[in-house]
Amino acid sequence: MAEIAYILLCHKDPDGIIAQANRLTEAGDYVAIHFDARARPEDFSRIRDALKGNARVAFAGRRIRCGWGEWSLVEASLLAIKAAVVAFPAATHFYMLSGDCMPIKSAGYAHNFLDAESVDYIESFDFFESDWIRTGLKDDRLIYRHFFNERTHKRLFYTSYNLQKRFGMTRSIPQDLKIMIGSQWWCLRRRTIEALLDFCKKRPDVVRFFKTTWIPDETFFQTIVRHLIPASELRSRTLTFLMFSDYGMPVTFFNDHRDMLLKQDFLFARKISPQAKDLRQYFGALYLEPHEDFPVTAEGHRLFQFMTARGRIGRRYAPRFWETSGTIGGERTLLLVACKKWHVAKRFVSRVRQTTNLAAIDYLFDEEATPLPDLGGIGTSLAKRSRHARAVLRLLFDDIGSDRMLICVDPANFDLIRDIATDKANIRLLEIDCQFSDDYLIGHAQRVGLSGPATSPETVSRILPTIRADVSFESLRLREAKFPGYSRMRESSAVDENARTIASFLDISVETAHSIAATDYLFSD
């Protein structure tokens, strides 16, 4: 049976660290702690005093001051690893955690998972061939020496870097190493850890090289493990579930993320908010339960691969972000209502809600004020929603707990519609074709900023034909695209004809559809 030594790197929340250590050790596992020397001494004293009687807890031999992107994070990890190897001879696996991580499965499930295969779990991709780093420093991370922290000593960092570039002061990468890159959250077998520590003793040149690379926690373990262990015994993934916002910041999980986290194919999740007390209490208790049967979806793994494939962006190598690929879900049905007159579509959707149980959302990709559930920051602006449309829709489906959903879109948002229409999900598109009076189009011009109250009638008369032509073109473009599942209801059509169109679109009875189509104010301006 697997016995896990958790390598816990932390710098805050002493009460949370104490609770985490007690929880993990109560399940029969071990914890080795490195608490950042930058943190308050009284916080570290509280942790030591609270855990000094726990024989399954060890502390790094010394504490160092850690900084993002520095060798200090690798050094802190090595110090905690060495303490764990000596203190816990029965440990079979070593699992890297942060103070913000929480288990999302039981200890029994975690042990069985690790017993199923004798492999190491560490994300590792070819540094030069993969697109894990999209922009910013790449080769220069390695071939120049970085003595300063880019975040805390930006001027010194770039002065040193630029001087080395100017004078051609490059260095060679150790010839026998293939540099790999990946997440710092790994789980390694004991023999891998022991081989890694032995390698560090025998190869001080390699340690010296990584000490002055930039962000070595993403390359040091990943490179050496790949160098020492056969590929057949490696799984290039992490067992800790994490997501990133499009600003490159880790998504923080709160109480209402519980069900979503439970379904992921991972053992831990990062980051759990310190304020999410109910979530922390639930998962803390879950780890100690005998329950070992957890139905999981493939979504978490696909999401991780999706973000990995995107790579990282930005000079500071911020973590990966969402993109427009991925899928909504092949088993789901998304109903799109395209209408230029938003008030008409909203009335239609309101009647649909009144007469069916269908979940429906208004112009979420066109109107920022559209009410949405908490999607972890991805839905806070129109730009984010449109940029990551499929991810937003997938999260909305998860939130409503249904495989059918209706949304409204503006026909002008053709690229979005076209992108969604190619998804594996069952996509249906209903265009509501309205009639447009001159007065309406003039009002539309004012709403979109093409004219104002002071615009002369002559100017308005000149732009009016263009606006009408644009509206007609948007409708024609939808029809000519020949999207699968396309249908159209018209203001000029009889109620019975529109009712048949609605019934087919929504999969409802003609009688129910007739009550929607017969709404007497549906097309009113």
BELZIJO-V261295 format. One record per residue. RES is the residue in three letters. SS is DSSP state (helix for helix, strand for strand, loop for the rest). PSI is psi in degrees with one decimal (none if undefined). NEAR is the number of other C-alpha atoms within 8 Angstrom. Layout:
BEGIN
((RES;SS;PSI;NEAR) (RES;SS;PSI;NEAR))
END
This chain:
BEGIN
((MET;loop;134.4;5) (ALA;loop;139.5;10) (GLU;loop;124.9;12) (ILE;strand;130.7;12) (ALA;strand;110.7;15) (TYR;strand;128.0;12) (ILE;strand;105.5;16) (LEU;strand;107.8;13) (LEU;strand;126.0;14) (CYS;strand;162.6;11) (HIS;loop;3.4;10) (LYS;loop;-178.4;7) (ASP;loop;64.2;7) (PRO;helix;-36.6;10) (ASP;helix;-39.6;7) (GLY;helix;-37.3;9) (ILE;helix;-42.5;11) (ILE;helix;-46.3;11) (ALA;helix;-40.9;8) (GLN;helix;-46.8;10) (ALA;helix;-43.9;11) (ASN;helix;-39.4;9) (ARG;helix;-48.5;11) (LEU;helix;-38.4;12) (THR;helix;-29.1;12) (GLU;helix;-28.5;8) (ALA;loop;1.5;9) (GLY;loop;5.2;7) (ASP;loop;-172.2;13) (TYR;strand;160.7;15) (VAL;strand;128.9;15) (ALA;strand;125.7;16) (ILE;strand;131.8;13) (HIS;strand;116.7;15) (PHE;strand;119.9;10) (ASP;loop;130.8;12) (ALA;loop;-13.0;11) (ARG;loop;-21.1;8) (ALA;loop;168.6;10) (ARG;loop;131.8;7) (PRO;helix;-37.2;7) (GLU;helix;-29.5;6) (ASP;helix;-41.9;10) (PHE;helix;-38.7;11) (SER;helix;-38.8;8) (ARG;helix;-40.1;9) (ILE;helix;-46.2;12) (ARG;helix;-42.8;8) (ASP;helix;-39.8;7) (ALA;helix;-28.2;8) (LEU;helix;3.9;10) (LYS;loop;-23.7;8) (GLY;loop;1.0;5) (ASN;loop;108.9;6) (ALA;loop;-14.0;6) (ARG;loop;9.8;9) (VAL;strand;134.0;13) (ALA;strand;158.7;11) (PHE;strand;147.9;9) (ALA;loop;144.7;14) (GLY;loop;-31.2;7) (ARG;loop;157.9;5) (ARG;loop;139.4;10) (ILE;loop;161.6;9) (ARG;loop;121.7;8) (CYS;loop;145.8;11) (GLY;loop;140.6;8) (TRP;loop;133.6;8) (GLY;loop;-4.8;11) (GLU;loop;164.3;14) (TRP;loop;-24.0;14) (SER;helix;-32.1;10) (LEU;helix;-37.9;12) (VAL;helix;-43.3;11) (GLU;helix;-42.3;8) (ALA;helix;-40.7;14) (SER;helix;-45.2;11) (LEU;helix;-38.8;8) (LEU;helix;-42.7;12) (ALA;helix;-37.6;16) (ILE;helix;-46.7;12) (LYS;helix;-40.8;9) (ALA;helix;-40.3;13) (ALA;helix;-40.3;13) (VAL;helix;-41.6;10) (VAL;helix;-44.0;7) (ALA;helix;-25.7;7) (PHE;loop;75.6;10) (PRO;loop;-18.8;6) (ALA;loop;-9.3;5) (ALA;loop;131.1;14) (THR;loop;-23.2;10) (HIS;strand;150.3;12) (PHE;strand;121.4;15) (TYR;strand;118.9;12) (MET;strand;127.5;12) (LEU;strand;158.4;10) (SER;strand;169.6;9) (GLY;loop;-14.4;12) (ASP;loop;0.4;9) (CYS;loop;150.5;11) (MET;strand;146.8;13) (PRO;strand;145.0;11) (ILE;loop;11.0;13) (LYS;loop;170.7;15) (SER;loop;163.4;14) (ALA;helix;-39.7;11) (GLY;helix;-41.5;10) (TYR;helix;-44.1;11) (ALA;helix;-43.5;10) (HIS;helix;-44.6;12) (ASN;helix;-38.3;10) (PHE;helix;-46.0;8) (LEU;helix;-28.5;9) (ASP;helix;-22.0;9) (ALA;helix;-32.7;6) (GLU;loop;139.0;6) (SER;loop;81.6;8) (VAL;loop;166.6;9) (ASP;strand;143.2;11) (TYR;strand;105.1;13) (ILE;loop;125.4;17) (GLU;loop;120.8;14) (SER;loop;121.1;13) (PHE;strand;153.2;10) (ASP;strand;123.3;10) (PHE;loop;-40.3;9) (PHE;loop;-32.3;7) (GLU;loop;-29.2;5) (SER;loop;165.5;8) (ASP;loop;30.8;10) (TRP;loop;-36.7;13) (ILE;strand;119.7;11) (ARG;loop;-46.1;10) (THR;loop;173.7;9) (GLY;loop;-163.1;10) (LEU;loop;133.1;7) (LYS;loop;-87.5;8) (ASP;loop;-34.0;7) (ASP;helix;-18.6;7) (ARG;helix;-34.0;12) (LEU;helix;-42.9;10) (ILE;helix;-11.4;11) (TYR;loop;157.7;13) (ARG;loop;133.5;9) (HIS;loop;109.1;12) (PHE;loop;-14.3;7) (PHE;loop;157.1;8) (ASN;loop;125.2;13) (GLU;loop;-28.7;12) (ARG;loop;-41.0;6) (THR;loop;-22.8;5) (HIS;loop;60.9;9) (LYS;helix;-45.5;10) (ARG;helix;-45.5;7) (LEU;helix;-38.4;9) (PHE;helix;-51.0;13) (TYR;helix;-27.1;9) (THR;helix;-48.1;8) (SER;helix;-45.7;10) (TYR;helix;-47.1;11) (ASN;helix;-35.1;8) (LEU;helix;-41.7;8) (GLN;helix;-39.4;11) (LYS;helix;-43.2;10) (ARG;helix;-41.3;7) (PHE;loop;9.8;6) (GLY;loop;35.5;6) (MET;loop;59.5;8) (THR;loop;167.1;8) (ARG;loop;163.1;6) (SER;loop;147.3;6) (ILE;loop;139.7;8) (PRO;loop;123.2;7) (GLN;loop;-30.9;6) (ASP;loop;1.1;4) (LEU;loop;137.5;9) (LYS;loop;112.1;8) (ILE;loop;128.5;10) (MET;strand;162.4;12) (ILE;strand;149.0;14) (GLY;loop;-177.1;12) (SER;loop;150.1;10) (GLN;loop;-4.9;10) (TRP;loop;99.9;11) (TRP;loop;170.1;14) (CYS;strand;116.1;13) (LEU;strand;146.3;13) (ARG;strand;161.8;12) (ARG;helix;-43.0;10) (ARG;helix;-27.8;6) (THR;helix;-42.5;12) (ILE;helix;-44.9;10) (GLU;helix;-38.4;9) (ALA;helix;-37.2;9) (LEU;helix;-45.4;11) (LEU;helix;-38.8;8) (ASP;helix;-39.4;8) (PHE;helix;-41.7;8) (CYS;helix;-35.9;10) (LYS;helix;-40.4;7) (LYS;helix;-23.2;6) (ARG;loop;68.1;8) (PRO;helix;-22.3;8) (ASP;helix;-36.6;6) (VAL;helix;-44.4;9) (VAL;helix;-43.6;9) (ARG;helix;-41.5;8) (PHE;helix;-48.6;10) (PHE;helix;-23.4;10) (LYS;helix;-27.5;9) (THR;loop;19.9;10) (THR;loop;164.0;14) (TRP;loop;129.4;10) (ILE;loop;56.8;11) (PRO;helix;-17.6;13) (ASP;helix;-14.4;12) (GLU;helix;-3.7;11) (THR;loop;-29.7;12) (PHE;helix;-63.2;10) (PHE;helix;-39.5;9) (GLN;helix;-40.0;15) (THR;helix;-47.1;14) (ILE;helix;-41.3;10) (VAL;helix;-43.5;10) (ARG;helix;-31.3;12) (HIS;helix;-34.6;9) (LEU;helix;-29.7;9) (ILE;loop;135.9;9) (PRO;loop;145.8;8) (ALA;helix;-31.0;6) (SER;helix;-17.8;4) (GLU;helix;14.9;9) (LEU;strand;141.3;12) (ARG;strand;114.4;9) (SER;loop;71.0;9) (ARG;loop;165.1;9) (THR;loop;154.8;13) (LEU;loop;6.7;12) (THR;strand;121.6;11) (PHE;strand;129.0;13) (LEU;loop;149.6;10) (MET;loop;157.6;8) (PHE;strand;144.3;13) (SER;loop;170.4;14) (ASP;loop;-3.1;10) (TYR;loop;2.8;7) (GLY;loop;15.6;11) (MET;loop;142.5;9) (PRO;strand;135.7;10) (VAL;loop;131.9;11) (THR;loop;132.8;9) (PHE;strand;142.7;11) (PHE;loop;-174.7;11) (ASN;helix;-38.3;9) (ASP;helix;3.5;5) (HIS;helix;4.5;8) (ARG;helix;-53.1;9) (ASP;helix;-38.3;7) (MET;helix;-43.2;8) (LEU;helix;-37.8;9) (LEU;helix;-30.9;10) (LYS;loop;-8.0;11) (GLN;loop;150.2;13) (ASP;loop;59.5;11) (PHE;loop;164.8;12) (LEU;loop;-32.5;11) (PHE;strand;167.7;12) (ALA;strand;148.2;14) (ARG;loop;132.2;13) (LYS;loop;139.2;12) (ILE;strand;125.7;13) (SER;loop;137.4;9) (PRO;loop;-24.7;8) (GLN;loop;-12.7;5) (ALA;loop;66.6;11) (LYS;helix;-39.6;8) (ASP;helix;-41.0;7) (LEU;helix;-44.0;10) (ARG;helix;-40.6;11) (GLN;helix;-41.3;8) (TYR;helix;-50.9;8) (PHE;helix;-29.9;12) (GLY;helix;-43.7;12) (ALA;helix;-36.4;8) (LEU;helix;-38.9;11) (TYR;helix;-29.4;15) (LEU;loop;-3.4;11) (GLU;loop;153.6;8) (PRO;loop;-8.1;7) (HIS;loop;126.9;8) (GLU;loop;0.4;8) (ASP;loop;105.0;5) (PHE;loop;108.7;7) (PRO;loop;125.9;5) (VAL;loop;153.2;8) (THR;loop;165.5;8) (ALA;loop;0.2;8) (GLU;helix;-42.8;8) (GLY;helix;-43.4;12) (HIS;helix;-43.8;9) (ARG;helix;-39.4;8) (LEU;helix;-42.2;9) (PHE;helix;-45.8;11) (GLN;helix;-36.2;8) (PHE;helix;-45.4;11) (MET;helix;-37.4;12) (THR;helix;-43.0;9) (ALA;helix;-29.8;8) (ARG;helix;-32.1;13) (GLY;loop;-166.3;12) (ARG;strand;155.0;14) (ILE;strand;147.1;13) (GLY;loop;151.4;9) (ARG;loop;-33.7;8) (ARG;loop;10.3;6) (TYR;loop;48.9;9) (ALA;strand;153.5;11) (PRO;loop;168.7;10) (ARG;loop;160.0;14) (PHE;loop;168.7;14) (TRP;loop;155.0;12) (GLU;loop;-176.7;9) (THR;loop;0.7;9) (SER;loop;-165.7;7) (GLY;loop;-172.6;8) (THR;loop;151.7;11) (ILE;loop;-33.3;12) (GLY;loop;119.9;8) (GLY;loop;-20.7;9) (GLU;loop;1.7;7) (ARG;loop;153.1;10) (THR;strand;120.8;11) (LEU;strand;124.3;12) (LEU;strand;119.6;14) (LEU;strand;128.9;12) (VAL;strand;111.4;13) (ALA;strand;120.2;13) (CYS;loop;131.3;15) (LYS;loop;-34.9;9) (LYS;loop;101.2;7) (TRP;helix;-38.4;9) (HIS;helix;-30.9;6) (VAL;helix;-47.8;11) (ALA;helix;-39.4;13) (LYS;helix;-37.0;10) (ARG;helix;-42.6;9) (PHE;helix;-47.6;10) (VAL;helix;-38.4;11) (SER;helix;-42.0;8) (ARG;helix;-36.2;9) (VAL;helix;-43.5;10) (ARG;helix;-39.2;11) (GLN;helix;-30.8;7) (THR;helix;-10.5;8) (THR;loop;174.3;6) (ASN;loop;16.2;6) (LEU;loop;130.7;9) (ALA;strand;129.8;10) (ALA;strand;138.3;9) (ILE;strand;138.9;11) (ASP;loop;-148.7;10) (TYR;loop;69.5;12) (LEU;loop;-24.9;15) (PHE;loop;1.9;9) (ASP;loop;-22.0;8) (GLU;loop;111.1;8) (GLU;loop;-28.6;9) (ALA;loop;-0.7;5) (THR;loop;124.3;9) (PRO;loop;130.0;5) (LEU;loop;154.3;6) (PRO;loop;172.2;6) (ASP;loop;115.9;6) (LEU;loop;23.5;10) (GLY;loop;22.9;9) (GLY;loop;-15.4;8) (ILE;loop;-17.3;12) (GLY;loop;19.0;12) (THR;loop;-12.0;8) (SER;loop;158.6;8) (LEU;helix;-38.8;12) (ALA;helix;-45.3;6) (LYS;helix;-45.3;12) (ARG;helix;-45.7;14) (SER;helix;-37.8;9) (ARG;helix;-31.1;8) (HIS;loop;45.7;13) (ALA;helix;-45.8;12) (ARG;helix;-38.2;12) (ALA;helix;-41.9;13) (VAL;helix;-46.6;12) (LEU;helix;-39.3;9) (ARG;helix;-42.8;11) (LEU;helix;-35.5;9) (LEU;helix;-42.1;10) (PHE;helix;-44.1;12) (ASP;helix;-39.3;9) (ASP;helix;-42.6;7) (ILE;helix;-19.0;7) (GLY;loop;27.6;6) (SER;loop;156.0;8) (ASP;loop;9.7;8) (ARG;strand;132.8;11) (MET;strand;147.3;13) (LEU;strand;137.3;12) (ILE;strand;158.6;13) (CYS;strand;143.5;14) (VAL;strand;149.6;15) (ASP;loop;134.1;12) (PRO;loop;-24.4;11) (ALA;loop;-21.3;6) (ASN;loop;53.4;8) (PHE;helix;-41.3;10) (ASP;helix;-39.1;6) (LEU;helix;-46.9;9) (ILE;helix;-44.5;9) (ARG;helix;-40.7;8) (ASP;helix;-46.5;8) (ILE;helix;-37.8;10) (ALA;helix;-20.1;10) (THR;loop;0.6;6) (ASP;loop;160.0;11) (LYS;loop;-17.6;8) (ALA;loop;163.9;12) (ASN;strand;106.0;10) (ILE;strand;128.2;13) (ARG;strand;142.9;13) (LEU;strand;122.2;14) (LEU;strand;118.3;13) (GLU;strand;127.9;11) (ILE;strand;107.7;12) (ASP;strand;110.6;10) (CYS;loop;162.2;11) (GLN;loop;144.2;6) (PHE;loop;115.0;7) (SER;loop;163.4;6) (ASP;helix;-40.3;7) (ASP;helix;-40.2;6) (TYR;helix;-44.2;9) (LEU;helix;-33.8;12) (ILE;helix;-43.6;10) (GLY;helix;-38.4;8) (HIS;helix;-41.6;8) (ALA;helix;-37.8;12) (GLN;helix;-39.3;11) (ARG;helix;-34.2;7) (VAL;loop;4.4;7) (GLY;loop;12.9;7) (LEU;loop;-21.5;7) (SER;loop;171.7;10) (GLY;loop;-179.9;8) (PRO;loop;-27.6;5) (ALA;loop;-1.5;5) (THR;loop;133.1;8) (SER;loop;150.4;6) (PRO;helix;-32.9;6) (GLU;helix;-42.5;6) (THR;helix;-42.9;8) (VAL;helix;-43.2;11) (SER;helix;-29.2;8) (ARG;helix;-35.8;8) (ILE;helix;-17.4;8) (LEU;helix;-45.4;11) (PRO;helix;-36.2;8) (THR;helix;-42.1;8) (ILE;helix;-42.8;10) (ARG;helix;-41.2;10) (ALA;helix;-37.7;8) (ASP;helix;-43.7;8) (VAL;helix;-42.6;9) (SER;helix;-39.2;8) (PHE;helix;-40.9;8) (GLU;helix;-41.0;11) (SER;helix;-43.9;10) (LEU;helix;-38.8;8) (ARG;helix;-40.1;8) (LEU;helix;-43.8;11) (ARG;helix;-42.9;9) (GLU;helix;-18.6;6) (ALA;loop;-20.7;6) (LYS;loop;48.6;7) (PHE;loop;138.6;9) (PRO;loop;137.6;8) (GLY;loop;14.4;7) (TYR;strand;138.0;11) (SER;strand;165.0;9) (ARG;strand;132.0;9) (MET;strand;143.6;13) (ARG;strand;146.0;9) (GLU;loop;-31.9;9) (SER;loop;-7.8;6) (SER;loop;159.3;8) (ALA;loop;155.0;6) (VAL;helix;-42.4;9) (ASP;helix;-40.2;8) (GLU;helix;-44.1;9) (ASN;helix;-35.2;13) (ALA;helix;-41.7;15) (ARG;helix;-38.9;11) (THR;helix;-44.7;11) (ILE;helix;-42.6;13) (ALA;helix;-43.0;13) (SER;helix;-40.6;8) (PHE;helix;-43.6;11) (LEU;helix;-7.5;7) (ASP;loop;50.9;6) (ILE;loop;171.1;9) (SER;loop;155.0;7) (VAL;helix;-33.5;10) (GLU;helix;-46.0;7) (THR;helix;-41.0;10) (ALA;helix;-35.8;13) (HIS;helix;-38.0;13) (SER;helix;-28.7;9) (ILE;helix;-47.4;12) (ALA;helix;-27.8;12) (ALA;loop;3.0;8) (THR;loop;117.7;7) (ASP;loop;-20.1;5) (TYR;loop;10.0;5) (LEU;loop;-45.6;10) (PHE;loop;10.8;8) (SER;loop;143.9;5) (ASP;loop;none;3))
END
